[in-house]
Amino acid sequence: MTDHALAEARVLAAALAGRTPVDVTPEELLESPHIFIGSISALTDKFVRQREELGISSIMVGELGPLDPGVERMSGT
């Protein structure tokens, strides 16, 4: 959870650089359906987008506590 998603994605992209034949940009990481970096609002929007565009309706994220507001927001949609 962060309000500085792009900065955190830059750190992750740098850590991943060179580990695979293809490097990814911070923007690509933020768009990935497998990476969850951002504010509760941004992540909730991403989960809804993934459900609508990709049919993904189940996401494993570890501890749910910080995402409780997002789960509540999505429960009625």
PDB file of N, CA, C and O in Angstrom:
ATOM      1  N   MET A   1       0.841  -1.158   0.000  1.00  0.00           N
ATOM      2  CA  MET A   1       0.000   0.000   0.000  1.00  0.00           C
ATOM      3  C   MET A   1       0.899   1.239   0.000  1.00  0.00           C
ATOM      4  O   MET A   1       1.764   1.403   0.860  1.00  0.00           O
ATOM      5  N   THR A   2       0.670   2.095  -0.982  1.00  0.00           N
ATOM      6  CA  THR A   2       1.476   3.310  -1.074  1.00  0.00           C
ATOM      7  C   THR A   2       0.761   4.341  -1.929  1.00  0.00           C
ATOM      8  O   THR A   2      -0.013   4.002  -2.825  1.00  0.00           O
ATOM      9  N   ASP A   3       1.029   5.580  -1.643  1.00  0.00           N
ATOM     10  CA  ASP A   3       0.546   6.670  -2.496  1.00  0.00           C
ATOM     11  C   ASP A   3       1.597   7.044  -3.531  1.00  0.00           C
ATOM     12  O   ASP A   3       1.417   7.998  -4.287  1.00  0.00           O
ATOM     13  N   HIS A   4       2.695   6.294  -3.567  1.00  0.00           N
ATOM     14  CA  HIS A   4       3.803   6.575  -4.480  1.00  0.00           C
ATOM     15  C   HIS A   4       4.091   5.342  -5.337  1.00  0.00           C
ATOM     16  O   HIS A   4       5.202   4.811  -5.332  1.00  0.00           O
ATOM     17  N   ALA A   5       3.075   4.902  -6.067  1.00  0.00           N
ATOM     18  CA  ALA A   5       3.159   3.648  -6.816  1.00  0.00           C
ATOM     19  C   ALA A   5       4.281   3.656  -7.855  1.00  0.00           C
ATOM     20  O   ALA A   5       5.014   2.676  -7.983  1.00  0.00           O
ATOM     21  N   LEU A   6       4.416   4.742  -8.587  1.00  0.00           N
ATOM     22  CA  LEU A   6       5.432   4.774  -9.635  1.00  0.00           C
ATOM     23  C   LEU A   6       6.839   4.672  -9.042  1.00  0.00           C
ATOM     24  O   LEU A   6       7.692   3.970  -9.584  1.00  0.00           O
ATOM     25  N   ALA A   7       7.078   5.364  -7.941  1.00  0.00           N
ATOM     26  CA  ALA A   7       8.392   5.289  -7.288  1.00  0.00           C
ATOM     27  C   ALA A   7       8.667   3.863  -6.809  1.00  0.00           C
ATOM     28  O   ALA A   7       9.780   3.365  -6.974  1.00  0.00           O
ATOM     29  N   GLU A   8       7.684   3.212  -6.227  1.00  0.00           N
ATOM     30  CA  GLU A   8       7.859   1.827  -5.769  1.00  0.00           C
ATOM     31  C   GLU A   8       8.061   0.886  -6.952  1.00  0.00           C
ATOM     32  O   GLU A   8       8.849  -0.056  -6.867  1.00  0.00           O
ATOM     33  N   ALA A   9       7.352   1.136  -8.058  1.00  0.00           N
ATOM     34  CA  ALA A   9       7.511   0.301  -9.250  1.00  0.00           C
ATOM     35  C   ALA A   9       8.899   0.485  -9.855  1.00  0.00           C
ATOM     36  O   ALA A   9       9.463  -0.457 -10.412  1.00  0.00           O
ATOM     37  N   ARG A  10       9.449   1.682  -9.751  1.00  0.00           N
ATOM     38  CA  ARG A  10      10.829   1.906 -10.228  1.00  0.00           C
ATOM     39  C   ARG A  10      11.822   1.059  -9.439  1.00  0.00           C
ATOM     40  O   ARG A  10      12.744   0.474 -10.008  1.00  0.00           O
ATOM     41  N   VAL A  11      11.626   1.000  -8.135  1.00  0.00           N
ATOM     42  CA  VAL A  11      12.500   0.192  -7.281  1.00  0.00           C
ATOM     43  C   VAL A  11      12.387  -1.281  -7.675  1.00  0.00           C
ATOM     44  O   VAL A  11      13.398  -1.975  -7.788  1.00  0.00           O
ATOM     45  N   LEU A  12      11.167  -1.755  -7.883  1.00  0.00           N
ATOM     46  CA  LEU A  12      10.962  -3.145  -8.261  1.00  0.00           C
ATOM     47  C   LEU A  12      11.553  -3.437  -9.642  1.00  0.00           C
ATOM     48  O   LEU A  12      12.194  -4.470  -9.835  1.00  0.00           O
ATOM     49  N   ALA A  13      11.342  -2.536 -10.597  1.00  0.00           N
ATOM     50  CA  ALA A  13      11.898  -2.726 -11.943  1.00  0.00           C
ATOM     51  C   ALA A  13      13.424  -2.806 -11.886  1.00  0.00           C
ATOM     52  O   ALA A  13      14.029  -3.627 -12.575  1.00  0.00           O
ATOM     53  N   ALA A  14      14.032  -1.974 -11.082  1.00  0.00           N
ATOM     54  CA  ALA A  14      15.491  -2.002 -10.941  1.00  0.00           C
ATOM     55  C   ALA A  14      15.950  -3.318 -10.321  1.00  0.00           C
ATOM     56  O   ALA A  14      16.972  -3.873 -10.727  1.00  0.00           O
ATOM     57  N   ALA A  15      15.202  -3.817  -9.342  1.00  0.00           N
ATOM     58  CA  ALA A  15      15.560  -5.078  -8.703  1.00  0.00           C
ATOM     59  C   ALA A  15      15.426  -6.258  -9.657  1.00  0.00           C
ATOM     60  O   ALA A  15      16.167  -7.236  -9.557  1.00  0.00           O
ATOM     61  N   LEU A  16      14.475  -6.160 -10.582  1.00  0.00           N
ATOM     62  CA  LEU A  16      14.245  -7.241 -11.543  1.00  0.00           C
ATOM     63  C   LEU A  16      15.149  -7.156 -12.769  1.00  0.00           C
ATOM     64  O   LEU A  16      15.325  -8.143 -13.483  1.00  0.00           O
ATOM     65  N   ALA A  17      15.720  -5.986 -13.010  1.00  0.00           N
ATOM     66  CA  ALA A  17      16.541  -5.769 -14.213  1.00  0.00           C
ATOM     67  C   ALA A  17      17.665  -6.799 -14.287  1.00  0.00           C
ATOM     68  O   ALA A  17      18.398  -7.020 -13.323  1.00  0.00           O
ATOM     69  N   GLY A  18      17.777  -7.415 -15.449  1.00  0.00           N
ATOM     70  CA  GLY A  18      18.838  -8.370 -15.682  1.00  0.00           C
ATOM     71  C   GLY A  18      18.559  -9.778 -15.193  1.00  0.00           C
ATOM     72  O   GLY A  18      19.338 -10.690 -15.469  1.00  0.00           O
ATOM     73  N   ARG A  19      17.475  -9.974 -14.478  1.00  0.00           N
ATOM     74  CA  ARG A  19      17.158 -11.310 -13.963  1.00  0.00           C
ATOM     75  C   ARG A  19      16.477 -12.181 -15.010  1.00  0.00           C
ATOM     76  O   ARG A  19      16.455 -13.406 -14.894  1.00  0.00           O
ATOM     77  N   THR A  20      15.927 -11.543 -16.025  1.00  0.00           N
ATOM     78  CA  THR A  20      15.301 -12.268 -17.132  1.00  0.00           C
ATOM     79  C   THR A  20      15.782 -11.626 -18.427  1.00  0.00           C
ATOM     80  O   THR A  20      16.335 -10.526 -18.399  1.00  0.00           O
ATOM     81  N   PRO A  21      15.583 -12.288 -19.553  1.00  0.00           N
ATOM     82  CA  PRO A  21      16.034 -11.713 -20.827  1.00  0.00           C
ATOM     83  C   PRO A  21      15.311 -10.409 -21.206  1.00  0.00           C
ATOM     84  O   PRO A  21      15.820  -9.622 -22.004  1.00  0.00           O
ATOM     85  N   VAL A  22      14.145 -10.193 -20.636  1.00  0.00           N
ATOM     86  CA  VAL A  22      13.359  -9.003 -20.972  1.00  0.00           C
ATOM     87  C   VAL A  22      13.185  -8.152 -19.714  1.00  0.00           C
ATOM     88  O   VAL A  22      12.653  -8.622 -18.709  1.00  0.00           O
ATOM     89  N   ASP A  23      13.628  -6.922 -19.775  1.00  0.00           N
ATOM     90  CA  ASP A  23      13.403  -6.004 -18.659  1.00  0.00           C
ATOM     91  C   ASP A  23      12.036  -5.353 -18.818  1.00  0.00           C
ATOM     92  O   ASP A  23      11.574  -5.130 -19.937  1.00  0.00           O
ATOM     93  N   VAL A  24      11.400  -5.055 -17.711  1.00  0.00           N
ATOM     94  CA  VAL A  24      10.093  -4.405 -17.736  1.00  0.00           C
ATOM     95  C   VAL A  24      10.217  -3.003 -17.164  1.00  0.00           C
ATOM     96  O   VAL A  24      11.057  -2.734 -16.306  1.00  0.00           O
ATOM     97  N   THR A  25       9.366  -2.121 -17.656  1.00  0.00           N
ATOM     98  CA  THR A  25       9.347  -0.746 -17.165  1.00  0.00           C
ATOM     99  C   THR A  25       8.479  -0.672 -15.912  1.00  0.00           C
ATOM    100  O   THR A  25       7.666  -1.562 -15.663  1.00  0.00           O
ATOM    101  N   PRO A  26       8.647   0.373 -15.135  1.00  0.00           N
ATOM    102  CA  PRO A  26       7.767   0.562 -13.983  1.00  0.00           C
ATOM    103  C   PRO A  26       6.295   0.623 -14.396  1.00  0.00           C
ATOM    104  O   PRO A  26       5.425   0.100 -13.700  1.00  0.00           O
ATOM    105  N   GLU A  27       6.030   1.259 -15.522  1.00  0.00           N
ATOM    106  CA  GLU A  27       4.642   1.375 -16.001  1.00  0.00           C
ATOM    107  C   GLU A  27       4.071   0.000 -16.355  1.00  0.00           C
ATOM    108  O   GLU A  27       2.904  -0.285 -16.083  1.00  0.00           O
ATOM    109  N   GLU A  28       4.904  -0.849 -16.966  1.00  0.00           N
ATOM    110  CA  GLU A  28       4.453  -2.199 -17.292  1.00  0.00           C
ATOM    111  C   GLU A  28       4.169  -3.003 -16.025  1.00  0.00           C
ATOM    112  O   GLU A  28       3.223  -3.790 -15.986  1.00  0.00           O
ATOM    113  N   LEU A  29       4.967  -2.810 -15.016  1.00  0.00           N
ATOM    114  CA  LEU A  29       4.721  -3.495 -13.750  1.00  0.00           C
ATOM    115  C   LEU A  29       3.388  -3.067 -13.148  1.00  0.00           C
ATOM    116  O   LEU A  29       2.623  -3.901 -12.665  1.00  0.00           O
ATOM    117  N   LEU A  30       3.114  -1.770 -13.177  1.00  0.00           N
ATOM    118  CA  LEU A  30       1.866  -1.276 -12.604  1.00  0.00           C
ATOM    119  C   LEU A  30       0.647  -1.784 -13.363  1.00  0.00           C
ATOM    120  O   LEU A  30      -0.422  -1.945 -12.773  1.00  0.00           O
ATOM    121  N   GLU A  31       0.789  -2.037 -14.656  1.00  0.00           N
ATOM    122  CA  GLU A  31      -0.317  -2.548 -15.459  1.00  0.00           C
ATOM    123  C   GLU A  31      -0.451  -4.065 -15.388  1.00  0.00           C
ATOM    124  O   GLU A  31      -1.484  -4.613 -15.772  1.00  0.00           O
ATOM    125  N   SER A  32       0.570  -4.740 -14.906  1.00  0.00           N
ATOM    126  CA  SER A  32       0.555  -6.198 -14.842  1.00  0.00           C
ATOM    127  C   SER A  32      -0.572  -6.698 -13.940  1.00  0.00           C
ATOM    128  O   SER A  32      -0.809  -6.137 -12.870  1.00  0.00           O
ATOM    129  N   PRO A  33      -1.269  -7.757 -14.372  1.00  0.00           N
ATOM    130  CA  PRO A  33      -2.318  -8.322 -13.510  1.00  0.00           C
ATOM    131  C   PRO A  33      -1.747  -9.107 -12.327  1.00  0.00           C
ATOM    132  O   PRO A  33      -2.504  -9.642 -11.517  1.00  0.00           O
ATOM    133  N   HIS A  34      -0.429  -9.177 -12.224  1.00  0.00           N
ATOM    134  CA  HIS A  34       0.217  -9.946 -11.162  1.00  0.00           C
ATOM    135  C   HIS A  34       0.892  -9.077 -10.107  1.00  0.00           C
ATOM    136  O   HIS A  34       1.356  -9.592  -9.090  1.00  0.00           O
ATOM    137  N   ILE A  35       0.952  -7.776 -10.333  1.00  0.00           N
ATOM    138  CA  ILE A  35       1.645  -6.856  -9.428  1.00  0.00           C
ATOM    139  C   ILE A  35       0.626  -5.891  -8.832  1.00  0.00           C
ATOM    140  O   ILE A  35      -0.177  -5.296  -9.551  1.00  0.00           O
ATOM    141  N   PHE A  36       0.668  -5.743  -7.515  1.00  0.00           N
ATOM    142  CA  PHE A  36      -0.284  -4.872  -6.822  1.00  0.00           C
ATOM    143  C   PHE A  36       0.472  -3.854  -5.988  1.00  0.00           C
ATOM    144  O   PHE A  36       0.867  -4.124  -4.853  1.00  0.00           O
ATOM    145  N   ILE A  37       0.667  -2.679  -6.571  1.00  0.00           N
ATOM    146  CA  ILE A  37       1.348  -1.571  -5.906  1.00  0.00           C
ATOM    147  C   ILE A  37       0.457  -0.350  -6.077  1.00  0.00           C
ATOM    148  O   ILE A  37       0.094  -0.011  -7.203  1.00  0.00           O
ATOM    149  N   GLY A  38       0.100   0.310  -4.997  1.00  0.00           N
ATOM    150  CA  GLY A  38      -0.688   1.529  -5.118  1.00  0.00           C
ATOM    151  C   GLY A  38      -1.512   1.809  -3.880  1.00  0.00           C
ATOM    152  O   GLY A  38      -1.422   1.111  -2.871  1.00  0.00           O
ATOM    153  N   SER A  39      -2.311   2.842  -3.987  1.00  0.00           N
ATOM    154  CA  SER A  39      -3.213   3.225  -2.904  1.00  0.00           C
ATOM    155  C   SER A  39      -4.413   2.278  -2.905  1.00  0.00           C
ATOM    156  O   SER A  39      -4.629   1.545  -3.870  1.00  0.00           O
ATOM    157  N   ILE A  40      -5.179   2.295  -1.839  1.00  0.00           N
ATOM    158  CA  ILE A  40      -6.363   1.437  -1.769  1.00  0.00           C
ATOM    159  C   ILE A  40      -7.320   1.754  -2.917  1.00  0.00           C
ATOM    160  O   ILE A  40      -7.913   0.847  -3.502  1.00  0.00           O
ATOM    161  N   SER A  41      -7.466   3.019  -3.234  1.00  0.00           N
ATOM    162  CA  SER A  41      -8.348   3.418  -4.325  1.00  0.00           C
ATOM    163  C   SER A  41      -7.841   2.911  -5.672  1.00  0.00           C
ATOM    164  O   SER A  41      -8.611   2.377  -6.470  1.00  0.00           O
ATOM    165  N   ALA A  42      -6.548   3.080  -5.919  1.00  0.00           N
ATOM    166  CA  ALA A  42      -5.966   2.634  -7.190  1.00  0.00           C
ATOM    167  C   ALA A  42      -6.043   1.118  -7.325  1.00  0.00           C
ATOM    168  O   ALA A  42      -6.341   0.609  -8.406  1.00  0.00           O
ATOM    169  N   LEU A  43      -5.777   0.394  -6.245  1.00  0.00           N
ATOM    170  CA  LEU A  43      -5.830  -1.063  -6.302  1.00  0.00           C
ATOM    171  C   LEU A  43      -7.258  -1.555  -6.496  1.00  0.00           C
ATOM    172  O   LEU A  43      -7.493  -2.502  -7.247  1.00  0.00           O
ATOM    173  N   THR A  44      -8.206  -0.921  -5.827  1.00  0.00           N
ATOM    174  CA  THR A  44      -9.598  -1.306  -6.007  1.00  0.00           C
ATOM    175  C   THR A  44     -10.012  -1.090  -7.455  1.00  0.00           C
ATOM    176  O   THR A  44     -10.670  -1.947  -8.045  1.00  0.00           O
ATOM    177  N   ASP A  45      -9.637   0.039  -8.028  1.00  0.00           N
ATOM    178  CA  ASP A  45      -9.934   0.294  -9.445  1.00  0.00           C
ATOM    179  C   ASP A  45      -9.290  -0.772 -10.330  1.00  0.00           C
ATOM    180  O   ASP A  45      -9.907  -1.236 -11.289  1.00  0.00           O
ATOM    181  N   LYS A  46      -8.064  -1.158 -10.016  1.00  0.00           N
ATOM    182  CA  LYS A  46      -7.368  -2.176 -10.799  1.00  0.00           C
ATOM    183  C   LYS A  46      -8.090  -3.517 -10.693  1.00  0.00           C
ATOM    184  O   LYS A  46      -8.252  -4.206 -11.700  1.00  0.00           O
ATOM    185  N   PHE A  47      -8.524  -3.897  -9.497  1.00  0.00           N
ATOM    186  CA  PHE A  47      -9.240  -5.159  -9.321  1.00  0.00           C
ATOM    187  C   PHE A  47     -10.541  -5.167 -10.131  1.00  0.00           C
ATOM    188  O   PHE A  47     -10.883  -6.167 -10.761  1.00  0.00           O
ATOM    189  N   VAL A  48     -11.250  -4.054 -10.105  1.00  0.00           N
ATOM    190  CA  VAL A  48     -12.504  -3.957 -10.876  1.00  0.00           C
ATOM    191  C   VAL A  48     -12.203  -4.063 -12.368  1.00  0.00           C
ATOM    192  O   VAL A  48     -12.900  -4.778 -13.088  1.00  0.00           O
ATOM    193  N   ARG A  49     -11.171  -3.357 -12.840  1.00  0.00           N
ATOM    194  CA  ARG A  49     -10.769  -3.420 -14.255  1.00  0.00           C
ATOM    195  C   ARG A  49     -10.410  -4.844 -14.660  1.00  0.00           C
ATOM    196  O   ARG A  49     -10.810  -5.316 -15.724  1.00  0.00           O
ATOM    197  N   GLN A  50      -9.653  -5.523 -13.803  1.00  0.00           N
ATOM    198  CA  GLN A  50      -9.264  -6.895 -14.114  1.00  0.00           C
ATOM    199  C   GLN A  50     -10.480  -7.812 -14.197  1.00  0.00           C
ATOM    200  O   GLN A  50     -10.536  -8.712 -15.035  1.00  0.00           O
ATOM    201  N   ARG A  51     -11.438  -7.576 -13.330  1.00  0.00           N
ATOM    202  CA  ARG A  51     -12.654  -8.391 -13.365  1.00  0.00           C
ATOM    203  C   ARG A  51     -13.417  -8.144 -14.660  1.00  0.00           C
ATOM    204  O   ARG A  51     -13.873  -9.085 -15.309  1.00  0.00           O
ATOM    205  N   GLU A  52     -13.554  -6.868 -15.036  1.00  0.00           N
ATOM    206  CA  GLU A  52     -14.317  -6.516 -16.230  1.00  0.00           C
ATOM    207  C   GLU A  52     -13.596  -6.896 -17.520  1.00  0.00           C
ATOM    208  O   GLU A  52     -14.226  -7.404 -18.448  1.00  0.00           O
ATOM    209  N   GLU A  53     -12.286  -6.659 -17.596  1.00  0.00           N
ATOM    210  CA  GLU A  53     -11.542  -6.854 -18.839  1.00  0.00           C
ATOM    211  C   GLU A  53     -10.977  -8.265 -18.999  1.00  0.00           C
ATOM    212  O   GLU A  53     -10.898  -8.776 -20.116  1.00  0.00           O
ATOM    213  N   LEU A  54     -10.585  -8.895 -17.893  1.00  0.00           N
ATOM    214  CA  LEU A  54      -9.905 -10.181 -17.978  1.00  0.00           C
ATOM    215  C   LEU A  54     -10.696 -11.332 -17.358  1.00  0.00           C
ATOM    216  O   LEU A  54     -10.307 -12.493 -17.484  1.00  0.00           O
ATOM    217  N   GLY A  55     -11.796 -11.014 -16.693  1.00  0.00           N
ATOM    218  CA  GLY A  55     -12.592 -12.052 -16.048  1.00  0.00           C
ATOM    219  C   GLY A  55     -11.981 -12.577 -14.760  1.00  0.00           C
ATOM    220  O   GLY A  55     -12.387 -13.628 -14.265  1.00  0.00           O
ATOM    221  N   ILE A  56     -11.002 -11.850 -14.210  1.00  0.00           N
ATOM    222  CA  ILE A  56     -10.355 -12.273 -12.957  1.00  0.00           C
ATOM    223  C   ILE A  56     -11.210 -11.783 -11.797  1.00  0.00           C
ATOM    224  O   ILE A  56     -11.373 -10.579 -11.598  1.00  0.00           O
ATOM    225  N   SER A  57     -11.755 -12.728 -11.032  1.00  0.00           N
ATOM    226  CA  SER A  57     -12.606 -12.325  -9.914  1.00  0.00           C
ATOM    227  C   SER A  57     -12.102 -12.849  -8.577  1.00  0.00           C
ATOM    228  O   SER A  57     -12.748 -12.646  -7.549  1.00  0.00           O
ATOM    229  N   SER A  58     -10.960 -13.520  -8.581  1.00  0.00           N
ATOM    230  CA  SER A  58     -10.367 -14.022  -7.351  1.00  0.00           C
ATOM    231  C   SER A  58      -8.890 -13.659  -7.354  1.00  0.00           C
ATOM    232  O   SER A  58      -8.160 -13.987  -8.290  1.00  0.00           O
ATOM    233  N   ILE A  59      -8.453 -12.973  -6.291  1.00  0.00           N
ATOM    234  CA  ILE A  59      -7.076 -12.492  -6.225  1.00  0.00           C
ATOM    235  C   ILE A  59      -6.493 -12.862  -4.867  1.00  0.00           C
ATOM    236  O   ILE A  59      -7.109 -12.606  -3.832  1.00  0.00           O
ATOM    237  N   MET A  60      -5.317 -13.458  -4.872  1.00  0.00           N
ATOM    238  CA  MET A  60      -4.633 -13.805  -3.629  1.00  0.00           C
ATOM    239  C   MET A  60      -3.652 -12.686  -3.299  1.00  0.00           C
ATOM    240  O   MET A  60      -2.775 -12.369  -4.104  1.00  0.00           O
ATOM    241  N   VAL A  61      -3.799 -12.086  -2.114  1.00  0.00           N
ATOM    242  CA  VAL A  61      -2.961 -10.942  -1.765  1.00  0.00           C
ATOM    243  C   VAL A  61      -2.277 -11.055  -0.414  1.00  0.00           C
ATOM    244  O   VAL A  61      -1.594 -10.116  -0.006  1.00  0.00           O
ATOM    245  N   GLY A  62      -2.427 -12.140   0.282  1.00  0.00           N
ATOM    246  CA  GLY A  62      -1.830 -12.231   1.611  1.00  0.00           C
ATOM    247  C   GLY A  62      -2.753 -11.616   2.648  1.00  0.00           C
ATOM    248  O   GLY A  62      -3.964 -11.834   2.613  1.00  0.00           O
ATOM    249  N   GLU A  63      -2.189 -10.850   3.568  1.00  0.00           N
ATOM    250  CA  GLU A  63      -2.993 -10.240   4.627  1.00  0.00           C
ATOM    251  C   GLU A  63      -4.010  -9.284   4.043  1.00  0.00           C
ATOM    252  O   GLU A  63      -3.669  -8.415   3.240  1.00  0.00           O
ATOM    253  N   LEU A  64      -5.260  -9.444   4.447  1.00  0.00           N
ATOM    254  CA  LEU A  64      -6.341  -8.659   3.862  1.00  0.00           C
ATOM    255  C   LEU A  64      -6.565  -7.334   4.574  1.00  0.00           C
ATOM    256  O   LEU A  64      -7.084  -6.408   3.952  1.00  0.00           O
ATOM    257  N   GLY A  65      -6.211  -7.198   5.808  1.00  0.00           N
ATOM    258  CA  GLY A  65      -6.503  -6.005   6.603  1.00  0.00           C
ATOM    259  C   GLY A  65      -6.406  -4.682   5.876  1.00  0.00           C
ATOM    260  O   GLY A  65      -7.377  -3.925   5.877  1.00  0.00           O
ATOM    261  N   PRO A  66      -5.273  -4.362   5.249  1.00  0.00           N
ATOM    262  CA  PRO A  66      -5.161  -3.079   4.568  1.00  0.00           C
ATOM    263  C   PRO A  66      -6.110  -2.934   3.379  1.00  0.00           C
ATOM    264  O   PRO A  66      -6.401  -1.817   2.953  1.00  0.00           O
ATOM    265  N   LEU A  67      -6.590  -4.048   2.843  1.00  0.00           N
ATOM    266  CA  LEU A  67      -7.484  -3.992   1.683  1.00  0.00           C
ATOM    267  C   LEU A  67      -8.964  -4.033   2.056  1.00  0.00           C
ATOM    268  O   LEU A  67      -9.819  -4.018   1.171  1.00  0.00           O
ATOM    269  N   ASP A  68      -9.280  -4.085   3.353  1.00  0.00           N
ATOM    270  CA  ASP A  68     -10.673  -4.156   3.793  1.00  0.00           C
ATOM    271  C   ASP A  68     -11.562  -3.100   3.139  1.00  0.00           C
ATOM    272  O   ASP A  68     -12.653  -3.440   2.680  1.00  0.00           O
ATOM    273  N   PRO A  69     -11.140  -1.823   3.076  1.00  0.00           N
ATOM    274  CA  PRO A  69     -12.009  -0.822   2.438  1.00  0.00           C
ATOM    275  C   PRO A  69     -12.288  -1.139   0.961  1.00  0.00           C
ATOM    276  O   PRO A  69     -13.388  -0.891   0.467  1.00  0.00           O
ATOM    277  N   GLY A  70     -11.305  -1.678   0.276  1.00  0.00           N
ATOM    278  CA  GLY A  70     -11.496  -2.044  -1.131  1.00  0.00           C
ATOM    279  C   GLY A  70     -12.450  -3.208  -1.285  1.00  0.00           C
ATOM    280  O   GLY A  70     -13.287  -3.218  -2.188  1.00  0.00           O
ATOM    281  N   VAL A  71     -12.325  -4.199  -0.399  1.00  0.00           N
ATOM    282  CA  VAL A  71     -13.228  -5.354  -0.430  1.00  0.00           C
ATOM    283  C   VAL A  71     -14.651  -4.885  -0.188  1.00  0.00           C
ATOM    284  O   VAL A  71     -15.575  -5.322  -0.874  1.00  0.00           O
ATOM    285  N   GLU A  72     -14.834  -4.004   0.776  1.00  0.00           N
ATOM    286  CA  GLU A  72     -16.171  -3.464   1.057  1.00  0.00           C
ATOM    287  C   GLU A  72     -16.724  -2.739  -0.155  1.00  0.00           C
ATOM    288  O   GLU A  72     -17.895  -2.904  -0.499  1.00  0.00           O
ATOM    289  N   ARG A  73     -15.889  -1.933  -0.808  1.00  0.00           N
ATOM    290  CA  ARG A  73     -16.325  -1.182  -1.986  1.00  0.00           C
ATOM    291  C   ARG A  73     -16.735  -2.116  -3.120  1.00  0.00           C
ATOM    292  O   ARG A  73     -17.712  -1.852  -3.821  1.00  0.00           O
ATOM    293  N   MET A  74     -15.993  -3.205  -3.301  1.00  0.00           N
ATOM    294  CA  MET A  74     -16.254  -4.126  -4.393  1.00  0.00           C
ATOM    295  C   MET A  74     -17.373  -5.114  -4.094  1.00  0.00           C
ATOM    296  O   MET A  74     -17.924  -5.701  -5.025  1.00  0.00           O
ATOM    297  N   SER A  75     -17.722  -5.314  -2.852  1.00  0.00           N
ATOM    298  CA  SER A  75     -18.683  -6.356  -2.500  1.00  0.00           C
ATOM    299  C   SER A  75     -20.059  -6.128  -3.095  1.00  0.00           C
ATOM    300  O   SER A  75     -20.818  -7.079  -3.279  1.00  0.00           O
ATOM    301  N   GLY A  76     -20.387  -4.896  -3.395  1.00  0.00           N
ATOM    302  CA  GLY A  76     -21.716  -4.611  -3.958  1.00  0.00           C
ATOM    303  C   GLY A  76     -21.724  -4.550  -5.474  1.00  0.00           C
ATOM    304  O   GLY A  76     -22.755  -4.233  -6.067  1.00  0.00           O
ATOM    305  N   THR A  77     -20.586  -4.851  -6.124  1.00  0.00           N
ATOM    306  CA  THR A  77     -20.551  -4.741  -7.591  1.00  0.00           C
ATOM    307  C   THR A  77     -20.394  -6.088  -8.230  1.00  0.00           C
ATOM    308  O   THR A  77     -20.345  -6.188  -9.456  1.00  0.00           O
TER     309      THR A  77
END
